């Protein structure tokens, strides 16, 4: 436990310090900001081992290759995001936004910017991947640059103090949210740590120590009463939360019956701007095709990773597997997913409330399968009626180890895909992330219909043949809900973070990945060098790869690559 800063005087001092420095931060030069970022990179490298070790211990992963998750989704994800922000600011220092790798427009005019992988290092480490950011209507090929990095083109007239309510699950979320508020929006920050992972707070203070020393960041600890005091503080101008819709509504409208009445009347209890990332019931849409046994095994590992990475405590974890009714191999794939889930490492269910959420889903489905004997067992619900649109599996985020399967009609891949997109859009709660798995031959047969389906999906992150967790890791991608939610119907939230190129009107990010891993891809004509990704829960070397990734990203060099490639090939 870290010491709590929850006395009124301490909170008052933190906010007062930030208020006194908010205009000074806003008026720093770009080169001064870059120097702060370069110091953050250095100190992340110095703290990474201790940070990852603390997380591994807290989540019960010592001795398991899954310890790599805490490297990849902790110090590596963070330092990668910082490096990408440095690249963007260096471009603005020269007088213009950082250019995407390529820009095109769909037939309807929607602008798509290819953003990742950009550096020579990323092209080597993420061979075969492609990341895009799709823009909202109104952005054109001609005016795209006018919708990038407003703060660096037209500086705000006054500084602001932002409250970041940190997430308790993925340890890079809080510092990445702080990074975005500071360097993308020009706001000084008070970060309130989540009690679940408050052990990360001292590392954040160490890594951002220059900004703490100069009055631009304060980190506070404590329970809901501390968060409430900060939310209500007159010196806090804006709020960003990563959490649940329930917590969001309590902030905006208040708790209990009074809060519900306020929400019904559309009367928020405050008028501060609040941005949010709040999770969802996320689908994985599996298109039909002729799959080999190796295909079944590999894609089952991918689906199991979508579900059980970080123990299932991810806002973008897959919850509903959507398969075609008439696909002959559907049962074979489900059986293999079941087998992989049964073999997963018996990590503790560290996140509060997981037992109640699992019981809620399992008790509503007599067919639910308990796959292990953990304190909160991994649960597969192999057949959920798609016509029961109010089913708990479709409406409530499980936030834990519960995976359900539903089947939809469709005589052709195109018909099934249309039905699956409509089901995901209209039945499933939330709009954060959607996954599609499509065999290359099916993809070729669909042609432009696949991109049309992606265009129709109302999700902020979409992954094709990978997991939307990659969208989170890819700092150039925008991260947040699909635009259009309101305070009254918040679902997955409002606004974006990450978004290292600082697009002002991103609609969604889309990542494409190879169907076959290296070297099996070479037998099928796919040209890339990406083996099983490091974040797969079945990757036996992810603890090695994650550590190597982190130190490579902090200080890239050719000499560090052979060890990464060797570990990746053995994973």
Secondary structure in CASP SS format (residue, H / E / C, confidence):
PFRMAT SS
TARGET T0000
AUTHOR 0000-0000-0000
METHOD secondary structure of the structure
MODEL  1
X C 1.00
X C 1.00
X C 1.00
X C 1.00
X C 1.00
X C 1.00
X C 1.00
X H 1.00
X H 1.00
X H 1.00
X H 1.00
X H 1.00
X H 1.00
X H 1.00
X H 1.00
X H 1.00
X H 1.00
X H 1.00
X H 1.00
X H 1.00
X H 1.00
X H 1.00
X H 1.00
X H 1.00
X H 1.00
X H 1.00
X C 1.00
X C 1.00
X C 1.00
X H 1.00
X H 1.00
X H 1.00
X H 1.00
X H 1.00
X H 1.00
X H 1.00
X H 1.00
X H 1.00
X H 1.00
X H 1.00
X H 1.00
X H 1.00
X H 1.00
X H 1.00
X H 1.00
X H 1.00
X H 1.00
X H 1.00
X H 1.00
X H 1.00
X H 1.00
X H 1.00
X H 1.00
X H 1.00
X H 1.00
X H 1.00
X H 1.00
X H 1.00
X C 1.00
X C 1.00
X C 1.00
X C 1.00
X C 1.00
X C 1.00
X H 1.00
X H 1.00
X H 1.00
X H 1.00
X H 1.00
X H 1.00
X H 1.00
X H 1.00
X H 1.00
X H 1.00
X H 1.00
X H 1.00
X H 1.00
X H 1.00
X H 1.00
X H 1.00
X H 1.00
X H 1.00
X H 1.00
X H 1.00
X H 1.00
X H 1.00
X H 1.00
X H 1.00
X H 1.00
X H 1.00
X H 1.00
X H 1.00
X H 1.00
X C 1.00
X C 1.00
X C 1.00
X C 1.00
X C 1.00
X C 1.00
X C 1.00
X C 1.00
X E 1.00
X E 1.00
X E 1.00
X E 1.00
X C 1.00
X C 1.00
X C 1.00
X C 1.00
X C 1.00
X E 1.00
X E 1.00
X E 1.00
X E 1.00
X E 1.00
X E 1.00
X C 1.00
X C 1.00
X C 1.00
X H 1.00
X H 1.00
X H 1.00
X H 1.00
X H 1.00
X H 1.00
X C 1.00
X C 1.00
X C 1.00
X C 1.00
X E 1.00
X E 1.00
X E 1.00
X E 1.00
X E 1.00
X E 1.00
X C 1.00
X C 1.00
X C 1.00
X C 1.00
X C 1.00
X C 1.00
X C 1.00
X C 1.00
X H 1.00
X H 1.00
X H 1.00
X H 1.00
X E 1.00
X C 1.00
X H 1.00
X H 1.00
X H 1.00
X H 1.00
X C 1.00
X C 1.00
X C 1.00
X C 1.00
X C 1.00
X C 1.00
X C 1.00
X E 1.00
X E 1.00
X E 1.00
X E 1.00
X E 1.00
X C 1.00
X C 1.00
X C 1.00
X C 1.00
X C 1.00
X C 1.00
X C 1.00
X H 1.00
X H 1.00
X H 1.00
X H 1.00
X H 1.00
X H 1.00
X H 1.00
X H 1.00
X H 1.00
X H 1.00
X H 1.00
X C 1.00
X C 1.00
X C 1.00
X C 1.00
X E 1.00
X E 1.00
X E 1.00
X E 1.00
X E 1.00
X C 1.00
X C 1.00
X H 1.00
X H 1.00
X H 1.00
X H 1.00
X H 1.00
X H 1.00
X H 1.00
X H 1.00
X H 1.00
X H 1.00
X H 1.00
X H 1.00
X H 1.00
X C 1.00
X H 1.00
X H 1.00
X H 1.00
X H 1.00
X H 1.00
X C 1.00
X C 1.00
X C 1.00
X E 1.00
X E 1.00
X E 1.00
X E 1.00
X C 1.00
X C 1.00
X C 1.00
X H 1.00
X H 1.00
X H 1.00
X H 1.00
X H 1.00
X H 1.00
X H 1.00
X H 1.00
X H 1.00
X C 1.00
X C 1.00
X C 1.00
X C 1.00
X C 1.00
X E 1.00
X E 1.00
X E 1.00
X E 1.00
X E 1.00
X C 1.00
X C 1.00
X H 1.00
X H 1.00
X H 1.00
X H 1.00
X H 1.00
X H 1.00
X H 1.00
X H 1.00
X H 1.00
X C 1.00
X C 1.00
X H 1.00
X H 1.00
X H 1.00
X H 1.00
X H 1.00
X H 1.00
X H 1.00
X H 1.00
X H 1.00
X H 1.00
X C 1.00
X C 1.00
X C 1.00
X C 1.00
X C 1.00
X C 1.00
X C 1.00
X E 1.00
X E 1.00
X E 1.00
X E 1.00
X E 1.00
X C 1.00
X C 1.00
X C 1.00
X C 1.00
X E 1.00
X E 1.00
X E 1.00
X E 1.00
X E 1.00
X C 1.00
X C 1.00
X C 1.00
X C 1.00
X C 1.00
X C 1.00
X H 1.00
X H 1.00
X H 1.00
X H 1.00
X H 1.00
X H 1.00
X H 1.00
X H 1.00
X H 1.00
X H 1.00
X H 1.00
X H 1.00
X H 1.00
X H 1.00
X H 1.00
X H 1.00
X H 1.00
X H 1.00
X H 1.00
X H 1.00
X C 1.00
X C 1.00
X C 1.00
X C 1.00
X C 1.00
X E 1.00
X E 1.00
X E 1.00
X E 1.00
X E 1.00
X E 1.00
X E 1.00
X C 1.00
X C 1.00
X C 1.00
X C 1.00
X C 1.00
X H 1.00
X H 1.00
X H 1.00
X H 1.00
X H 1.00
X H 1.00
X H 1.00
X H 1.00
X H 1.00
X H 1.00
X H 1.00
X H 1.00
X H 1.00
X C 1.00
X C 1.00
X C 1.00
X C 1.00
X C 1.00
X C 1.00
X C 1.00
X C 1.00
X C 1.00
X C 1.00
X C 1.00
X H 1.00
X H 1.00
X H 1.00
X H 1.00
X H 1.00
X H 1.00
X H 1.00
X H 1.00
X H 1.00
X H 1.00
X C 1.00
X C 1.00
X C 1.00
X C 1.00
X C 1.00
X E 1.00
X E 1.00
X C 1.00
X C 1.00
X C 1.00
X C 1.00
X C 1.00
X C 1.00
X C 1.00
X C 1.00
X E 1.00
X E 1.00
X E 1.00
X C 1.00
X C 1.00
X C 1.00
X C 1.00
X C 1.00
X C 1.00
X C 1.00
X C 1.00
X C 1.00
X C 1.00
X H 1.00
X H 1.00
X H 1.00
X H 1.00
X C 1.00
X C 1.00
X C 1.00
X C 1.00
X C 1.00
X C 1.00
X E 1.00
X E 1.00
X E 1.00
X E 1.00
X E 1.00
X E 1.00
X E 1.00
X C 1.00
X C 1.00
X C 1.00
X C 1.00
X H 1.00
X H 1.00
X H 1.00
X H 1.00
X H 1.00
X H 1.00
X H 1.00
X H 1.00
X H 1.00
X H 1.00
X H 1.00
X H 1.00
X H 1.00
X H 1.00
X C 1.00
X C 1.00
X C 1.00
X C 1.00
X C 1.00
X C 1.00
X E 1.00
X E 1.00
X E 1.00
X E 1.00
X E 1.00
X C 1.00
X C 1.00
X H 1.00
X H 1.00
X H 1.00
X H 1.00
X H 1.00
X H 1.00
X H 1.00
X C 1.00
X H 1.00
X H 1.00
X H 1.00
X H 1.00
X H 1.00
X H 1.00
X H 1.00
X H 1.00
X H 1.00
X C 1.00
X C 1.00
X C 1.00
X C 1.00
X E 1.00
X E 1.00
X E 1.00
X E 1.00
X C 1.00
X C 1.00
X C 1.00
X C 1.00
X H 1.00
X H 1.00
X H 1.00
X H 1.00
X H 1.00
X C 1.00
X C 1.00
X C 1.00
X C 1.00
X E 1.00
X E 1.00
X E 1.00
X C 1.00
X C 1.00
X C 1.00
X C 1.00
X C 1.00
X C 1.00
X C 1.00
X C 1.00
X C 1.00
X C 1.00
X C 1.00
X C 1.00
X C 1.00
X C 1.00
X C 1.00
X E 1.00
X E 1.00
X E 1.00
X C 1.00
X C 1.00
X C 1.00
X C 1.00
X E 1.00
X C 1.00
X C 1.00
X E 1.00
X E 1.00
X E 1.00
X E 1.00
X E 1.00
X E 1.00
X E 1.00
X C 1.00
X C 1.00
X C 1.00
X C 1.00
X C 1.00
X C 1.00
X C 1.00
X H 1.00
X H 1.00
X H 1.00
X H 1.00
X C 1.00
X C 1.00
X C 1.00
X C 1.00
X C 1.00
X C 1.00
X C 1.00
X C 1.00
X C 1.00
X C 1.00
X C 1.00
X C 1.00
X C 1.00
X C 1.00
X C 1.00
X C 1.00
X C 1.00
X C 1.00
X H 1.00
X H 1.00
X H 1.00
X H 1.00
X H 1.00
X H 1.00
X H 1.00
X H 1.00
X H 1.00
X H 1.00
X H 1.00
X H 1.00
X H 1.00
X C 1.00
X C 1.00
X C 1.00
X H 1.00
X H 1.00
X H 1.00
X H 1.00
X H 1.00
X H 1.00
X H 1.00
X H 1.00
X H 1.00
X H 1.00
X H 1.00
X H 1.00
X H 1.00
X C 1.00
END
